[in-house]
């Protein structure tokens, strides 16, 4: 079980009240001696002024304001008394021995152990450590402008003059249809570009999505397609604006600008950047320390797993997964076609 899944369990106060580490199911564990004025007696246990103050401290400031007078303080203590008598009755019935209660106790104990061993320990990082992380993960803090666009590509290598002429003519026809459609106002077909791309595009990366490309920087687009195509797309100013027919060595392209993502530049000197890095470093170190800690405990405990017995365990309602490569389950990607480059 991962650290993240373990710490997900919230505080289970009632379980802690119901359960004890020591034996005896007929009565609650003997309470430790408490100092300070006794506000209420509940059987052999007591509720002190410090207990009341601590419980009040757990309330929101809005609720705390309610308990300024004696009458409301008595109501609050009655709630504590109610909880205590129910807890004592649960012990009297031996409920602390029930498997589900013991399982809840384990969860609470693990949560508390993790908090003490990892969450409550403070970590400090030098400027050099923070800067090293920043430099290593510079792409998280400095991002170039990116655009998202629709793309229609017709493969026609420059060496194939007849094929190139045919592809260019076809692309010009598509472009004319798109421009005419844009001029129809309310009667415009908003899915025309996507339909043309699905039916005609040779770009394996976007053809199935109606030509929709993920956000790409100009450099990424140039590497995946070509400098000519990237320059044309990034030259568009407004959403829905079309390029002309763009030619490169692999074929001809048409693109429509969808939206832009502004460049991001978060300098190392930014205090929030440093806090972000500190948080990441702490989580990374905590995860590493947690894994090492668990491995040590497993080694000390002499853990053994019987794989034969484990394999025989039936999973209720389990569904047999399909073989790797089945539709929708991690099928290998189609090889790129002319006009695209492997990312």
Helices and strands as residue ranges (DSSP letters): H 3-7, H 13-18, E 38-42, E 45-48, H 49-57, H 61-64, G 65-68, H 70-92, G 95-97, H 99-114, I 115-119, H 127-136, H 138-141, E 142-143, E 146-155, H 161-182, G 185-187, H 192-200, G 207-209, E 216-217, H 218-224, H 227-234, E 246-248, E 251-261, E 264-265, H 271-301, H 307-311
